[in-house]
Amino acid sequence: MVNIFMKILIPAMLLSFSTGAFAGESIKLLYRISIYADNKGGALKQPEGVACNDTSLLVIADTGRDRLLRFTFQDGALKGGDEIAVPQLAAPLRVQVNARGDIFVLDGKQRRIVKLNAGGAFVGYLAPEGLPAPVSLIPRNFRVDADGTAYILDIFSMRVLIVDSSGRYRRHIELPEGYETFSDLAVDAQGTVYVLDSSTATIFFASKDAKEFSPFTKSLSEYLTFPSNLFIDDKGVFFVTDQNAGRLAILGKDGSFQGHPLNAGWKEGLLRFPSQLCVNSSGEVFIADRDNSRVQIFSAIR
């Protein structure tokens, strides 16, 4: 049944790509699998979101079909493909999962963050309470960390909102002035918050408890056309999808550009308008390959 919803190319080593060296090592991305459909053969349509955790869970935001798909990927085996569709969710853009398997989804039509339990049932909305003015918000993206703290990139008030697991306001960080196209944020294990400005291809950071952002990189426009998604793995390496150029970029721990392990195209292992990505502790990389209507899985070999 597995071959109904995925394709496997062998040998994978023929489709590997390497980055430049950093910290005395290099990374190769080995193509593993592409997911094109659910477990009943229903095709994906322009998926923009993908989330994973360290217990094999994989959730896809199948944006064009107003649904989520839940898989497991462990020891190279892909299983599942069950559909999650609730009336409170349309055009899912970004998805996050916590350690318990609860699912958080950015609804692309309502611009609200929807909360589902591990079984896929609707629980409610992540609606921050006790915000200082302005109380209105438009979430562009968000992250949920291990203890349930949510970091919301609010492009209405131009700030990152930090709320606890129940949605109560803790604090906020104003976004840098003079930039208008912040598209994503990431949080590392030390609680440092990073935000990505797409038009200038610049990353800013705010250490834990900092009140403002500072430049982390200079403009990376020499290497990135319009980066849209940012992920930091458990070793501090930055993975960045460049949606307009159809590429994946790797940045070192210091933000230095290391290479493009994946480039644009239609074939397996290539990308067209890549969107959200995630990397688990096993070094498996999951990328929502929107305009190829698939999610691709790679292994990061160091």
Residue, then its C-alpha position, 0 to 999 in steps of 0.5 A: m500500500v505504501n507505493i500508493f502515496m510515495k515514490i522511492l528512488i534508489p540508489a539514494m546516493l546518486l541523488s545526494f548534494s553536499t554543502g560547503a564545510f563549516a565547523g570542520e564538517s560538511i552536510k550531504l542531503l540524501y533523497r529518500i522519499s516523496i509523498y504525493a497522496d494520502n493513504k487512499g490515493g487522494a493527491l496533495k495539492q500545493p502543500e505549504g506546511v510540514a511539521c515533525n517531532d522526534t517520535s516519528l510523527l509527520v504532519i503535512a498541511d495540504t493547503g489546496r485541499d483544506r486538510l492535514l495528513r498524518f504520517t509516521f516516518q521511522d527507520g526509513a519506513l513511511k506509514g499512515g497518511d490519514e486525513i485530518a479535516v475539521p470545519q474550523l480549518a481552511a487553507p492551512l499554511r504552517v503547522q507545528v507539533n509538540a512533544r505530545g503530538d498536539i497540532f497547531v495550524l495557521d489557518g490561511k483564510q481566517r489568519r488564526i492559529v487552530k489547536l487540535n489534539a493528538g487525535g486530530a480533534f478541534v480544541g480551540y484557537l491559540a488566541p493571546e490574552g492580556l496583550p498590550a495595545p494594539v490587541s489586534l494581531i495578524p499572525r504571519n508565522f509561529r513556533v511552539d517550543a517544548d514547554g508549550t510557549a508560543y512565539i507569534l510573528d505578528i505583522f499587524s503590530m510588527r512584533v513577536l508575541i510570546v505567550d504561555s501554553s494557555g495563551r497568556y501574554r508574557r512579553h513581546i519583542e519589537l521587530p526592527e524598523g525599516y523592514e516590512t517583509f518578515s516571513d518567519l521566525a525560529v527559536d533555538a534551544q537557548g531561547t534565542v529568537y530569530v526572525l527572517d526578512s525576505s526582501t533583504a534576506t537578512i536574519f535578526f536575533a534576540s537573546k532570551d529576555a532581550k527587548e529588541f532584535s539585533p542583526f545576526t547576518k548581513s544581507l544574504s541577497e547574494y545567495l538568497t532571492f526571497p527566503s521564506n522559511l527558517f529552521i534551526d536544527d539541534k546542532g545549531v545549523f540553519f536551513v532556509t528555503d528560498q521560495n522564488a529561486g526554488r532552493l534550499a540554503i544552509l547557514g553555519k552556526d554563525g549565520s555564514f552561507q555554506g551552500h545550496p544543497l538543493n536547487a530548482g526543478w521538477k525531478e525528485g530531489l529538486l524543488r519548486f516554490p519550497s515552503q515550510l521545512c523541519v528537521n528532526s533529531s535523527g537528521e531527517v529533513f522534510i520539505a513542503d515542495r509546494d509547486n510540485s505538490r509533494v513533500q520530500i524527505f531527505s537524510a542529512i549526513r554529516 
